[in-house]
Amino acid sequence: MNFLNYAKTLFAILCFLLTSSFALAQHIYVSVNGSDMGKGSKNDPILSIQKALEKANKLKKDSGKVKVFFREGSYTFEKTVFLDNSFSNIDLQAYPGEEVIFNGGVSIPIERIEKNILPSDSYHPEREVHKVNLKKTGITNYGELRNVGFSRPYGPAWGELFVNKKAMHLARWPNKGMVPTGKVLDKGSVPREDDFSDRGGIIQYDSLRINNWAKEKNIWMSGYFMHGYADDMVKIKKLTL
């Protein structure tokens, strides 16, 4: 066999392998206008990523490779989607030339926003505030605040509010920056010093404003505490005047 014939034969083999590979890669289509009863074809797309992944895993056993195409639109996720090694050889991608958005939030209709004028007090002048009754908008899952910081386990984040794509923060004092803690009366248990009693610390404070929180049962403190070297947030068990 001369070199030219050899090259033609090799080229034909490569083309066959490539063609076979593409033939084995099956496609599943997902659309915001689809249905979870759909076949996953271009003309009969699936609605949710969960159903698409279930179907992809089944097809993968036969074809070895599956591509999941998301058609243009915004997809809202109410639960976390976990992808482990069982989803290998499954490609997730936007359909060429189309914009796809994965959204974990819920939009609040602007007509649900109420405007109020709060009277002035010793801390603030008269000011305009806006409020929304989330329950009336159908939002009942706000997440839960939890202790966070260095060496603490990860967990789901609590609810956040975004206005014009800018993240807002929870009501806090001071509104910006931090204030020094008062005298430490008891630093609490320190695991790095072999004290695993899980005893909370006790500190003094020197701001009269904090007295207003004495009857509150959901007070949190965020800051840099002793050897943490990272911003921690912990719940305050009790505030004593």
C-alpha positions as CSV (number, residue, x, y, z in Angstrom):
1,M,0.0,0.0,0.0
2,N,1.5,3.3,-1.0
3,F,1.4,6.3,1.3
4,L,-1.5,8.0,-0.5
5,N,-3.7,4.9,-0.2
6,Y,-2.7,4.5,3.5
7,A,-3.6,8.1,4.2
8,K,-7.0,7.6,2.6
9,T,-7.7,4.5,4.6
10,L,-6.6,6.1,7.8
11,F,-8.8,9.1,7.1
12,A,-11.8,6.9,6.4
13,I,-11.3,5.0,9.7
14,L,-11.0,8.3,11.6
15,C,-14.2,9.6,9.9
16,F,-16.0,6.4,10.8
17,L,-14.9,6.6,14.5
18,L,-15.9,10.3,14.7
19,T,-19.3,9.6,13.0
20,S,-19.9,6.6,15.4
21,S,-19.0,8.8,18.4
22,F,-21.4,11.5,17.4
23,A,-24.1,9.0,16.7
24,L,-23.7,7.6,20.2
25,A,-24.0,11.0,21.9
26,Q,-27.7,11.4,22.4
27,H,-29.4,14.8,22.9
28,I,-32.0,15.9,25.4
29,Y,-33.7,19.2,25.2
30,V,-35.1,21.3,28.2
31,S,-37.3,24.3,27.8
32,V,-39.3,26.6,30.1
33,N,-42.2,25.8,27.8
34,G,-41.7,22.1,28.0
35,S,-43.3,19.4,30.1
36,D,-41.9,16.8,32.4
37,M,-44.1,14.3,30.5
38,G,-42.2,15.3,27.3
39,K,-39.9,12.9,25.4
40,G,-37.0,15.3,25.6
41,S,-36.8,15.8,21.9
42,K,-36.3,19.2,20.2
43,N,-40.1,19.4,19.5
44,D,-41.2,17.9,22.8
45,P,-38.7,19.2,25.4
46,I,-38.6,18.5,29.1
47,L,-39.5,21.2,31.6
48,S,-37.1,20.6,34.6
49,I,-33.5,19.8,35.0
50,Q,-34.3,17.0,37.5
51,K,-36.3,15.1,34.9
52,A,-33.7,15.8,32.2
53,L,-31.0,14.3,34.4
54,E,-33.0,11.2,35.2
55,K,-33.6,10.6,31.5
56,A,-29.9,11.4,30.7
57,N,-28.7,8.8,33.2
58,K,-30.9,6.1,31.7
59,L,-29.8,7.0,28.1
60,K,-26.2,7.1,29.2
61,K,-26.3,3.4,30.0
62,D,-27.0,2.7,26.4
63,S,-25.1,5.4,24.5
64,G,-22.3,6.2,26.9
65,K,-22.6,10.0,26.4
66,V,-25.6,12.4,26.6
67,K,-25.8,16.1,25.9
68,V,-28.6,18.1,27.6
69,F,-29.4,21.4,25.9
70,F,-31.3,24.2,27.7
71,R,-33.3,26.4,25.4
72,E,-33.5,30.1,26.0
73,G,-35.2,31.3,29.2
74,S,-34.9,31.6,33.0
75,Y,-35.0,28.4,35.0
76,T,-36.0,28.7,38.7
77,F,-34.6,26.2,41.2
78,E,-36.4,25.6,44.5
79,K,-34.0,22.8,45.6
80,T,-30.3,22.2,45.2
81,V,-29.3,20.0,42.2
82,F,-26.6,17.5,43.2
83,L,-24.2,16.2,40.5
84,D,-21.9,13.5,41.5
85,N,-19.8,11.0,39.6
86,S,-22.9,9.1,38.5
87,F,-23.5,12.0,36.1
88,S,-20.2,11.7,34.3
89,N,-20.4,11.8,30.5
90,I,-23.4,14.1,30.7
91,D,-22.9,17.5,29.2
92,L,-25.1,20.4,30.3
93,Q,-25.1,23.4,28.0
94,A,-27.1,26.3,26.6
95,Y,-28.5,25.7,23.2
96,P,-26.1,27.5,20.7
97,G,-26.9,31.2,20.3
98,E,-29.5,31.3,23.1
99,E,-29.3,32.9,26.6
100,V,-30.0,30.7,29.6
101,I,-30.3,31.8,33.2
102,F,-30.3,29.6,36.3
103,N,-32.2,31.4,39.0
104,G,-32.6,30.3,42.6
105,G,-34.7,33.3,43.7
106,V,-38.3,34.4,43.4
107,S,-39.3,37.7,41.8
108,I,-41.5,40.0,44.0
109,P,-44.1,42.0,41.9
110,I,-43.5,45.7,42.3
111,E,-47.2,46.3,43.1
112,R,-46.7,44.2,46.3
113,I,-44.3,46.8,47.7
114,E,-45.8,49.2,50.2
115,K,-44.3,52.6,51.1
116,N,-44.3,54.0,54.6
117,I,-42.9,57.1,56.3
118,L,-41.4,56.4,59.7
119,P,-41.3,59.2,62.2
120,S,-38.0,60.5,63.5
121,D,-36.5,59.2,66.7
122,S,-33.3,59.7,68.7
123,Y,-31.3,57.6,66.2
124,H,-32.9,58.5,62.8
125,P,-34.6,61.4,61.1
126,E,-37.9,60.9,59.4
127,R,-37.4,58.4,56.6
128,E,-39.1,56.5,53.9
129,V,-39.2,52.7,54.1
130,H,-40.6,50.0,51.9
131,K,-42.1,46.7,53.0
132,V,-43.5,43.5,51.5
133,N,-45.6,40.9,53.1
134,L,-43.8,37.8,51.8
135,K,-46.6,35.4,52.8
136,K,-49.0,37.3,50.5
137,T,-46.6,36.8,47.6
138,G,-46.5,33.0,48.3
139,I,-43.0,33.0,49.8
140,T,-42.9,31.0,53.1
141,N,-39.4,29.5,53.1
142,Y,-37.0,32.1,54.3
143,G,-34.2,29.8,55.3
144,E,-32.7,29.8,58.8
145,L,-29.9,31.8,60.3
146,R,-27.2,29.6,61.7
147,N,-23.8,29.9,63.4
148,V,-21.1,30.4,60.7
149,G,-17.4,31.0,60.7
150,F,-14.1,29.3,60.8
151,S,-14.2,25.5,61.2
152,R,-18.0,25.5,61.2
153,P,-19.9,23.1,58.9
154,Y,-21.3,24.4,55.6
155,G,-25.0,24.5,55.2
156,P,-27.8,26.2,53.1
157,A,-27.8,29.9,53.1
158,W,-30.7,31.8,54.5
159,G,-32.9,34.1,52.4
160,E,-31.4,37.2,50.8
161,L,-33.0,40.2,49.2
162,F,-31.7,41.7,46.0
163,V,-32.9,45.0,44.7
164,N,-31.9,45.9,41.1
165,K,-29.3,43.1,41.2
166,K,-27.7,44.5,44.4
167,A,-27.7,42.4,47.5
168,M,-29.2,44.0,50.6
169,H,-28.1,43.1,54.2
170,L,-30.2,42.2,57.2
171,A,-31.1,44.9,59.6
172,R,-28.0,45.5,61.8
173,W,-26.2,47.9,64.1
174,P,-24.0,49.6,63.2
175,N,-25.2,49.9,59.6
176,K,-21.5,50.0,58.5
177,G,-18.3,48.8,60.0
178,M,-18.0,47.3,63.5
179,V,-17.7,48.4,67.1
180,P,-15.3,47.1,69.7
181,T,-16.5,44.5,72.2
182,G,-16.5,45.3,75.9
183,K,-14.6,43.5,78.6
184,V,-14.5,39.7,78.2
185,L,-15.8,38.2,81.4
186,D,-15.6,34.6,80.2
187,K,-14.0,33.6,76.9
188,G,-16.0,30.4,76.9
189,S,-14.8,27.0,75.9
190,V,-11.9,26.9,73.4
191,P,-11.5,23.5,71.6
192,R,-7.9,24.4,70.5
193,E,-7.1,24.5,74.3
194,D,-8.7,21.1,74.8
195,D,-11.9,22.5,76.3
196,F,-14.8,20.9,74.5
197,S,-17.5,21.8,77.1
198,D,-19.2,24.0,74.4
199,R,-19.6,26.8,77.0
200,G,-20.5,30.1,75.6
201,G,-18.5,33.3,76.3
202,I,-19.7,36.3,78.3
203,I,-18.8,39.9,77.3
204,Q,-19.8,43.3,78.4
205,Y,-21.2,46.0,76.1
206,D,-21.1,49.8,76.5
207,S,-23.9,51.1,74.2
208,L,-27.3,52.1,75.6
209,R,-28.8,51.2,72.3
210,I,-28.2,47.5,72.9
211,N,-30.4,47.7,76.0
212,N,-33.4,47.9,73.6
213,W,-32.7,44.3,72.6
214,A,-33.1,42.8,76.1
215,K,-36.5,41.3,75.3
216,E,-35.5,40.0,71.9
217,K,-35.0,36.2,71.5
218,N,-33.3,36.2,68.1
219,I,-30.1,38.3,68.6
220,W,-27.0,37.6,66.6
221,M,-23.5,38.9,66.8
222,S,-21.0,39.0,64.0
223,G,-17.3,39.9,64.2
224,Y,-13.8,38.7,64.7
225,F,-13.4,36.8,68.0
226,M,-10.1,35.9,69.6
227,H,-8.3,33.1,67.6
228,G,-10.9,32.8,64.9
229,Y,-9.0,34.9,62.3
230,A,-12.2,34.9,60.3
231,D,-15.6,36.7,60.5
232,D,-17.9,34.6,62.7
233,M,-21.6,35.0,63.3
234,V,-23.1,33.4,66.5
235,K,-26.5,33.6,68.2
236,I,-26.6,35.4,71.6
237,K,-28.3,33.2,74.2
238,K,-29.1,35.9,76.7
239,L,-28.7,39.7,77.1
240,T,-28.7,40.9,80.7
241,L,-29.0,44.6,81.6
